[in-house]
Amino acid sequence: MLYDRPYMQDSYSRREQSILLGLIIATVAVFLIQNIAVAWFKSGIIINLFALSGPAVEKGMLWTFFTYGFLHGNVLHILVNLLLVYFIGRELVILLGNQRFLGVYLAAICVGGLFWYVIQLATGRSHDLVGASAAAFGLLAVFACFFPNRQITVLLFFIIPVTVKPKYLAFGLLGFSAVGLLIWEIPGVGNIAHSAHLGGMLTGWLYYRYAHAAPGARPAGGGVRVEMPSWLVRKKKSASPPPAYKVNVTSRKDLRAEVDRILDKINSQGFGALTPEEKKLLDEARDLLSRR
């Protein structure tokens, strides 16, 4: 029923979290298959086919620019990445919608992989890259752009609670990754792919900067319109303004139908695509149902 919807209970719709849960389930499933292949069959076929590496790209295995993000090195690696993806993603998926959220996630993985691959070519090394950290860093960048001053609490080393603003967390990780790239990754010290983290963060920022504001693609040329001279334009009869209507909130049937339409719009285009009137209607409907 309408009042059973998670949105009406100050939570998120299951439909809007479906892609997030799907990504987490897929990542866990691949991790299990990866480790079963090694433990039971002594086979590294999953790594060989889906991890990103210089030799793989040279063989034309371009899918590895995406698939490496579903592989992980150990339990701690996948745990940290998926915790970041879940806690940040559940906030973003309702704003972006399933399709855009998936697009940002995969784009961050791909661009992170490209950054890492360029560093490998420049340094002449050849390692395997695995992990969803580029996606996690990309989501963090988007989150920090949307909510730069919101107070959030993170567990440092999974023990010490630290309250920080997302913008400071993002800048701190950006600086750490940049320093790590210069003094660790490029010289060949350690096995953290700082370049992939930077590529993921750049992807998140670019998405927020150039794509989040509009429900669809922006008009070419920055939205500039070219109009004909007034003396060439044939005057049209003034059209009557579209009839304004208000949903009869006393009718539960009409209310349910209108809120269903708005929730479908959120699912396909993201919460940011709603008009002020639609947002107001959702708030009014939630308040109405909470009193019944």
C-alpha positions as a Markdown table, in Angstrom:
| # | Residue | x | y | z |
|---|---|---|---|---|
| 1 | Met | 0.0 | 0.0 | 0.0 |
| 2 | Leu | 1.0 | 3.6 | -0.4 |
| 3 | Tyr | 1.9 | 4.3 | 3.2 |
| 4 | Asp | 4.0 | 1.2 | 3.3 |
| 5 | Arg | 6.4 | 2.6 | 0.7 |
| 6 | Pro | 9.9 | 3.3 | 2.2 |
| 7 | Tyr | 9.9 | 6.9 | 0.9 |
| 8 | Met | 6.8 | 7.6 | 3.0 |
| 9 | Gln | 8.7 | 6.2 | 6.0 |
| 10 | Asp | 11.7 | 8.4 | 5.5 |
| 11 | Ser | 13.7 | 5.6 | 3.9 |
| 12 | Tyr | 14.5 | 4.6 | 0.3 |
| 13 | Ser | 12.5 | 2.7 | -2.2 |
| 14 | Arg | 13.6 | -0.8 | -2.8 |
| 15 | Arg | 13.4 | 0.0 | -6.5 |
| 16 | Glu | 15.9 | 2.8 | -6.1 |
| 17 | Gln | 18.4 | 0.6 | -4.3 |
| 18 | Ser | 18.0 | -2.4 | -6.6 |
| 19 | Ile | 21.1 | -1.5 | -8.7 |
| 20 | Leu | 23.2 | -0.8 | -5.6 |
| 21 | Leu | 22.3 | -4.2 | -4.1 |
| 22 | Gly | 22.8 | -5.9 | -7.4 |
| 23 | Leu | 26.3 | -4.5 | -7.7 |
| 24 | Ile | 27.2 | -5.6 | -4.2 |
| 25 | Ile | 25.7 | -9.1 | -4.7 |
| 26 | Ala | 27.6 | -9.5 | -8.0 |
| 27 | Thr | 30.9 | -8.4 | -6.5 |
| 28 | Val | 30.5 | -10.8 | -3.6 |
| 29 | Ala | 29.5 | -13.6 | -6.0 |
| 30 | Val | 32.6 | -13.0 | -8.2 |
| 31 | Phe | 34.8 | -12.9 | -5.1 |
| 32 | Leu | 33.5 | -16.3 | -4.0 |
| 33 | Ile | 33.9 | -17.8 | -7.4 |
| 34 | Gln | 37.4 | -16.3 | -7.7 |
| 35 | Asn | 38.5 | -17.9 | -4.4 |
| 36 | Ile | 36.8 | -21.2 | -5.0 |
| 37 | Ala | 38.6 | -21.6 | -8.3 |
| 38 | Val | 41.9 | -21.0 | -6.5 |
| 39 | Ala | 41.2 | -23.1 | -3.3 |
| 40 | Trp | 39.5 | -26.1 | -4.9 |
| 41 | Phe | 40.9 | -26.2 | -8.4 |
| 42 | Lys | 44.2 | -24.4 | -8.0 |
| 43 | Ser | 43.2 | -22.3 | -10.9 |
| 44 | Gly | 43.8 | -18.6 | -11.5 |
| 45 | Ile | 41.5 | -18.5 | -14.6 |
| 46 | Ile | 39.2 | -15.8 | -13.1 |
| 47 | Ile | 42.2 | -13.5 | -12.5 |
| 48 | Asn | 43.7 | -14.3 | -15.9 |
| 49 | Leu | 40.4 | -13.5 | -17.7 |
| 50 | Phe | 39.0 | -10.6 | -15.8 |
| 51 | Ala | 41.8 | -8.8 | -13.9 |
| 52 | Leu | 43.3 | -5.7 | -15.6 |
| 53 | Ser | 46.9 | -5.9 | -16.7 |
| 54 | Gly | 49.2 | -4.8 | -19.4 |
| 55 | Pro | 49.4 | -8.2 | -21.1 |
| 56 | Ala | 45.6 | -8.6 | -21.0 |
| 57 | Val | 45.1 | -5.2 | -22.8 |
| 58 | Glu | 47.8 | -6.1 | -25.4 |
| 59 | Lys | 45.8 | -9.3 | -26.1 |
| 60 | Gly | 42.7 | -7.2 | -26.8 |
| 61 | Met | 40.9 | -8.1 | -23.5 |
| 62 | Leu | 39.4 | -4.7 | -23.2 |
| 63 | Trp | 36.6 | -5.9 | -21.0 |
| 64 | Thr | 39.1 | -6.0 | -18.2 |
| 65 | Phe | 38.8 | -2.2 | -17.8 |
| 66 | Phe | 35.5 | -2.9 | -16.2 |
| 67 | Thr | 35.6 | -6.5 | -14.8 |
| 68 | Tyr | 38.7 | -5.9 | -12.6 |
| 69 | Gly | 36.4 | -3.8 | -10.3 |
| 70 | Phe | 34.5 | -7.0 | -9.4 |
| 71 | Leu | 37.6 | -8.9 | -8.3 |
| 72 | His | 39.4 | -8.4 | -4.9 |
| 73 | Gly | 42.6 | -9.5 | -3.3 |
| 74 | Asn | 41.3 | -10.6 | 0.1 |
| 75 | Val | 38.4 | -10.3 | 2.5 |
| 76 | Leu | 39.6 | -7.0 | 4.0 |
| 77 | His | 39.9 | -5.5 | 0.5 |
| 78 | Ile | 36.4 | -6.4 | -0.5 |
| 79 | Leu | 34.9 | -5.5 | 2.9 |
| 80 | Val | 36.4 | -1.9 | 2.9 |
| 81 | Asn | 35.3 | -1.2 | -0.7 |
| 82 | Leu | 31.8 | -2.6 | -0.3 |
| 83 | Leu | 31.2 | -0.7 | 2.9 |
| 84 | Leu | 32.2 | 2.5 | 1.2 |
| 85 | Val | 30.0 | 1.7 | -1.8 |
| 86 | Tyr | 27.0 | 0.8 | 0.3 |
| 87 | Phe | 27.0 | 3.7 | 2.8 |
| 88 | Ile | 27.7 | 6.3 | 0.1 |
| 89 | Gly | 25.7 | 4.6 | -2.6 |
| 90 | Arg | 22.5 | 4.4 | -0.7 |
| 91 | Glu | 22.5 | 8.2 | -0.5 |
| 92 | Leu | 23.3 | 8.8 | -4.1 |
| 93 | Val | 21.1 | 6.2 | -5.8 |
| 94 | Ile | 17.9 | 8.1 | -4.9 |
| 95 | Leu | 19.4 | 11.3 | -6.3 |
| 96 | Leu | 20.8 | 9.9 | -9.5 |
| 97 | Gly | 18.4 | 7.0 | -10.3 |
| 98 | Asn | 19.5 | 3.5 | -11.1 |
| 99 | Gln | 20.7 | 4.2 | -14.6 |
| 100 | Arg | 22.9 | 7.2 | -13.8 |
| 101 | Phe | 24.2 | 5.5 | -10.6 |
| 102 | Leu | 25.3 | 2.5 | -12.6 |
| 103 | Gly | 26.8 | 4.8 | -15.3 |
| 104 | Val | 28.9 | 6.7 | -12.7 |
| 105 | Tyr | 30.0 | 3.5 | -11.0 |
| 106 | Leu | 31.2 | 1.8 | -14.2 |
| 107 | Ala | 32.7 | 5.0 | -15.6 |
| 108 | Ala | 34.7 | 5.5 | -12.4 |
| 109 | Ile | 36.0 | 1.9 | -12.7 |
| 110 | Cys | 37.0 | 2.3 | -16.3 |
| 111 | Val | 38.7 | 5.7 | -15.9 |
| 112 | Gly | 40.5 | 4.5 | -12.8 |
| 113 | Gly | 41.7 | 1.5 | -14.8 |
| 114 | Leu | 42.9 | 3.8 | -17.6 |
| 115 | Phe | 44.8 | 6.0 | -15.2 |
| 116 | Trp | 46.5 | 2.9 | -13.7 |
| 117 | Tyr | 47.3 | 1.5 | -17.1 |
| 118 | Val | 49.0 | 4.7 | -18.3 |
| 119 | Ile | 51.2 | 4.6 | -15.2 |
| 120 | Gln | 52.0 | 1.0 | -15.9 |
| 121 | Leu | 53.1 | 1.9 | -19.4 |
| 122 | Ala | 55.1 | 4.8 | -18.2 |
| 123 | Thr | 57.0 | 2.9 | -15.6 |
| 124 | Gly | 57.4 | -0.3 | -17.6 |
| 125 | Arg | 55.9 | -2.5 | -14.9 |
| 126 | Ser | 53.2 | -5.2 | -15.3 |
| 127 | His | 50.9 | -6.1 | -12.4 |
| 128 | Asp | 47.3 | -7.2 | -12.0 |
| 129 | Leu | 44.8 | -4.6 | -10.9 |
| 130 | Val | 41.7 | -5.7 | -8.9 |
| 131 | Gly | 39.2 | -4.0 | -6.7 |
| 132 | Ala | 36.2 | -1.6 | -6.7 |
| 133 | Ser | 38.1 | 1.2 | -4.9 |
| 134 | Ala | 38.0 | 3.4 | -8.0 |
| 135 | Ala | 34.2 | 3.2 | -8.0 |
| 136 | Ala | 34.1 | 3.9 | -4.2 |
| 137 | Phe | 36.3 | 7.0 | -4.6 |
| 138 | Gly | 34.2 | 8.1 | -7.5 |
| 139 | Leu | 31.0 | 7.9 | -5.5 |
| 140 | Leu | 32.7 | 9.7 | -2.6 |
| 141 | Ala | 33.6 | 12.6 | -4.9 |
| 142 | Val | 30.0 | 12.8 | -6.1 |
| 143 | Phe | 28.7 | 12.6 | -2.5 |
| 144 | Ala | 31.1 | 15.4 | -1.4 |
| 145 | Cys | 29.9 | 17.6 | -4.2 |
| 146 | Phe | 26.3 | 17.1 | -3.3 |
| 147 | Phe | 26.7 | 17.3 | 0.5 |
| 148 | Pro | 30.0 | 19.1 | 1.2 |
| 149 | Asn | 29.1 | 20.3 | 4.7 |
| 150 | Arg | 27.1 | 17.4 | 6.0 |
| 151 | Gln | 28.5 | 16.0 | 9.2 |
| 152 | Ile | 29.3 | 12.3 | 8.8 |
| 153 | Thr | 30.9 | 9.8 | 11.2 |
| 154 | Val | 33.5 | 7.3 | 9.9 |
| 155 | Leu | 35.3 | 4.6 | 11.9 |
| 156 | Leu | 39.0 | 5.1 | 11.6 |
| 157 | Phe | 40.7 | 1.7 | 11.5 |
| 158 | Phe | 37.2 | 0.3 | 12.2 |
| 159 | Ile | 37.6 | 1.4 | 15.8 |
| 160 | Ile | 37.9 | 5.2 | 16.3 |
| 161 | Pro | 34.8 | 7.2 | 15.4 |
| 162 | Val | 35.7 | 10.4 | 13.6 |
| 163 | Thr | 33.2 | 13.1 | 12.6 |
| 164 | Val | 34.1 | 15.0 | 9.5 |
| 165 | Lys | 32.6 | 16.9 | 6.6 |
| 166 | Pro | 32.6 | 15.1 | 3.2 |
| 167 | Lys | 34.5 | 17.8 | 1.5 |
| 168 | Tyr | 37.4 | 17.5 | 4.0 |
| 169 | Leu | 37.3 | 13.7 | 3.7 |
| 170 | Ala | 37.4 | 13.9 | -0.1 |
| 171 | Phe | 40.2 | 16.5 | -0.1 |
| 172 | Gly | 42.2 | 14.4 | 2.4 |
| 173 | Leu | 41.9 | 11.2 | 0.3 |
| 174 | Leu | 42.7 | 13.2 | -2.9 |
| 175 | Gly | 45.8 | 14.5 | -1.3 |
| 176 | Phe | 46.8 | 11.2 | 0.1 |
| 177 | Ser | 46.3 | 9.5 | -3.3 |
| 178 | Ala | 48.3 | 12.2 | -5.1 |
| 179 | Val | 51.2 | 11.9 | -2.7 |
| 180 | Gly | 50.9 | 8.1 | -2.8 |
| 181 | Leu | 51.1 | 8.1 | -6.6 |
| 182 | Leu | 54.3 | 10.2 | -6.6 |
| 183 | Ile | 56.3 | 8.6 | -3.7 |
| 184 | Trp | 54.9 | 5.0 | -3.7 |
| 185 | Glu | 53.2 | 3.9 | -6.9 |
| 186 | Ile | 55.5 | 5.4 | -9.5 |
| 187 | Pro | 58.7 | 4.3 | -7.7 |
| 188 | Gly | 57.2 | 0.8 | -7.4 |
| 189 | Val | 56.7 | 0.8 | -3.6 |
| 190 | Gly | 53.7 | -1.0 | -2.3 |
| 191 | Asn | 50.7 | -2.4 | -4.1 |
| 192 | Ile | 48.0 | 0.3 | -3.7 |
| 193 | Ala | 46.7 | 1.7 | -7.0 |
| 194 | His | 46.6 | 5.4 | -6.1 |
| 195 | Ser | 46.3 | 6.3 | -9.8 |
| 196 | Ala | 43.0 | 4.3 | -10.0 |
| 197 | His | 41.7 | 6.2 | -7.0 |
| 198 | Leu | 42.5 | 9.5 | -8.6 |
| 199 | Gly | 40.8 | 8.4 | -11.9 |
| 200 | Gly | 37.7 | 7.4 | -10.0 |
| 201 | Met | 37.5 | 10.8 | -8.1 |
| 202 | Leu | 38.0 | 12.7 | -11.3 |
| 203 | Thr | 35.1 | 10.8 | -12.9 |
| 204 | Gly | 32.8 | 11.6 | -9.9 |
| 205 | Trp | 33.7 | 15.3 | -10.0 |
| 206 | Leu | 33.2 | 15.5 | -13.8 |
| 207 | Tyr | 29.8 | 13.9 | -13.5 |
| 208 | Tyr | 28.7 | 16.4 | -10.8 |
| 209 | Arg | 30.2 | 19.3 | -12.7 |
| 210 | Tyr | 28.8 | 18.6 | -16.1 |
| 211 | Ala | 25.9 | 16.1 | -15.9 |
| 212 | His | 24.0 | 16.2 | -12.6 |
| 213 | Ala | 22.1 | 19.4 | -13.1 |
| 214 | Ala | 20.0 | 18.4 | -16.1 |
| 215 | Pro | 17.6 | 15.4 | -16.2 |
| 216 | Gly | 18.9 | 14.8 | -19.7 |
| 217 | Ala | 21.7 | 15.9 | -21.9 |
| 218 | Arg | 22.4 | 19.6 | -22.0 |
| 219 | Pro | 21.7 | 21.4 | -25.2 |
| 220 | Ala | 24.6 | 21.8 | -27.5 |
| 221 | Gly | 26.4 | 25.1 | -27.3 |
| 222 | Gly | 25.6 | 25.6 | -23.6 |
| 223 | Gly | 21.9 | 26.0 | -24.3 |
| 224 | Val | 22.1 | 29.0 | -26.6 |
| 225 | Arg | 19.0 | 29.6 | -28.7 |
| 226 | Val | 19.0 | 31.1 | -32.2 |
| 227 | Glu | 15.7 | 32.9 | -32.9 |
| 228 | Met | 14.4 | 34.2 | -36.2 |
| 229 | Pro | 13.8 | 38.0 | -36.6 |
| 230 | Ser | 10.4 | 39.0 | -35.3 |
| 231 | Trp | 9.3 | 40.3 | -38.7 |
| 232 | Leu | 9.9 | 36.8 | -40.2 |
| 233 | Val | 8.0 | 35.0 | -37.5 |
| 234 | Arg | 4.3 | 34.4 | -38.1 |
| 235 | Lys | 2.3 | 35.5 | -35.1 |
| 236 | Lys | 0.4 | 32.7 | -33.5 |
| 237 | Lys | -2.8 | 33.0 | -31.5 |
| 238 | Ser | -2.0 | 33.1 | -27.8 |
| 239 | Ala | -2.4 | 29.7 | -26.4 |
| 240 | Ser | -4.3 | 29.4 | -23.2 |
| 241 | Pro | -2.1 | 28.4 | -20.3 |
| 242 | Pro | -2.2 | 24.7 | -19.4 |
| 243 | Pro | -4.8 | 24.0 | -16.8 |
| 244 | Ala | -3.4 | 23.8 | -13.4 |
| 245 | Tyr | -4.7 | 21.0 | -11.3 |
| 246 | Lys | -4.1 | 19.7 | -7.8 |
| 247 | Val | -4.4 | 16.1 | -6.8 |
| 248 | Asn | -7.4 | 15.5 | -4.6 |
| 249 | Val | -5.5 | 14.3 | -1.5 |
| 250 | Thr | -8.8 | 13.3 | 0.1 |
| 251 | Ser | -9.0 | 10.5 | -2.5 |
| 252 | Arg | -6.6 | 7.8 | -1.6 |
| 253 | Lys | -6.9 | 6.3 | -5.1 |
| 254 | Asp | -5.9 | 9.5 | -6.8 |
| 255 | Leu | -3.1 | 10.1 | -4.3 |
| 256 | Arg | -1.7 | 6.6 | -4.8 |
| 257 | Ala | -1.7 | 7.0 | -8.6 |
| 258 | Glu | 0.1 | 10.4 | -8.5 |
| 259 | Val | 2.7 | 9.3 | -6.0 |
| 260 | Asp | 3.3 | 6.1 | -8.0 |
| 261 | Arg | 3.9 | 8.3 | -11.1 |
| 262 | Ile | 6.4 | 10.5 | -9.2 |
| 263 | Leu | 8.2 | 7.5 | -7.7 |
| 264 | Asp | 8.6 | 6.0 | -11.2 |
| 265 | Lys | 10.1 | 9.3 | -12.3 |
| 266 | Ile | 12.6 | 9.2 | -9.4 |
| 267 | Asn | 13.5 | 5.6 | -10.4 |
| 268 | Ser | 14.2 | 6.6 | -14.0 |
| 269 | Gln | 15.6 | 10.1 | -13.8 |
| 270 | Gly | 16.7 | 10.6 | -10.1 |
| 271 | Phe | 15.3 | 12.7 | -7.3 |
| 272 | Gly | 16.8 | 15.8 | -8.7 |
| 273 | Ala | 14.5 | 15.7 | -11.7 |
| 274 | Leu | 11.4 | 16.3 | -9.6 |
| 275 | Thr | 9.7 | 19.7 | -9.8 |
| 276 | Pro | 9.1 | 21.7 | -6.7 |
| 277 | Glu | 5.4 | 20.8 | -6.9 |
| 278 | Glu | 6.1 | 17.1 | -7.1 |
| 279 | Lys | 8.4 | 17.3 | -4.1 |
| 280 | Lys | 5.8 | 19.2 | -2.2 |
| 281 | Leu | 3.1 | 16.6 | -3.1 |
| 282 | Leu | 5.3 | 13.8 | -1.8 |
| 283 | Asp | 5.8 | 15.6 | 1.5 |
| 284 | Glu | 2.1 | 16.4 | 1.8 |
| 285 | Ala | 1.1 | 12.8 | 1.0 |
| 286 | Arg | 3.6 | 11.5 | 3.6 |
| 287 | Asp | 2.2 | 13.8 | 6.3 |
| 288 | Leu | -1.4 | 13.0 | 5.4 |
| 289 | Leu | -0.8 | 9.2 | 5.6 |
| 290 | Ser | 1.2 | 9.5 | 8.9 |
| 291 | Arg | -1.9 | 11.0 | 10.5 |
| 292 | Arg | -4.2 | 8.2 | 9.4 |
